[in-house]
């Protein structure tokens, strides 16, 4: 395993760990924008639901990064493009849902 693959694998493991933290309904202090809101603004949000959604989104992003790892390890060029497309779709969906959903 080369250095790029090891670095990418480490990033995937870190993201998966953060996803587990979010899935338990904890770690809201890691969500940019939410952690800087005043307490009155934070009271308007369901913190546990927000964390659980972020956990699902984090796992989805980890899944897309696995395609990048497949490309680095086995030189499967379509995997990089598929992973990048999935990554951007997941991020765009997440941003849209968080700003318009419940």
Order of alpha helices (4+ residues) and beta strands (2+ residues): alpha-alpha-alpha-alpha
